Amino acid sequence: MKMGGRTLATALAAILLLACGGIGWFTWTKFQDAGAAESAFGAAFKLTDDRGQPITEAALQGHPSLIYFGYTHCPDVCPTTLYDMAGWFKTLGPDAGGLKAYFFSVDPERDTAEIMHSYTSNFTDRITGITGDPVEMQKAVKGWRIYAKKVPTPDGDYTMDHTASVVLVDAKGNFRGTISYGEDTEVALKKIRNVVQ
């Protein structure tokens, strides 16, 4: 069977296009696989809980978690978020199951374990405060891709700019999304139920 010049050129172009598509798909798949580990959330850390006990990333395994990064001198966002978290626990009741909550301090220089315990206790006993060595805390901050920056104030003190979202983590310690600051309560509860199930 004979092929005209145009038909042959079209066939070769189609074969070339398929080959390039296959190579592109293979490369993209390998890139995604290779990048999966690099894009993982979380990091190893050695810190202290609000009872003065050592705590590591292992605490996030075996149960779903709510993780929040803030500080006790925060004027509004942090207390509002912890108040919301306490409300979520109350609303969920038994449905919360093994859900745990962690409040990591982005200002560990001022937030001692005692201060963290006193602060979180004002909201609920379901939130564990975490503080400790600033270098170790930076590992957690960077591992969870949290923004935190010290901002000097005119009176010689400082405040902290930081991410205001609550991070949702499943029982295997995997990132499952976020709850934005001020998010609708029903939407937040739905997100939590999806992780708890």
Secondary structure, 3 states (H helix, E strand, C coil): CCCCHHHHHHHHHHHHHHHHHHHHHHHHHHHHHHHHHHCCCCCCCEEEECCCCEEEHHHHCCCCEEEEEECCCCCCHHHHHHHHHHHHHHHHHHHHCCCEEEEEECCCCCCCHHHHHHHHHCCCCCEEEEECCHHHHHHHHHHCCCCEEEEECCCCCEEEEECCCEEEECCCCCEEEEECCCCCHHHHHHHHHHHHC
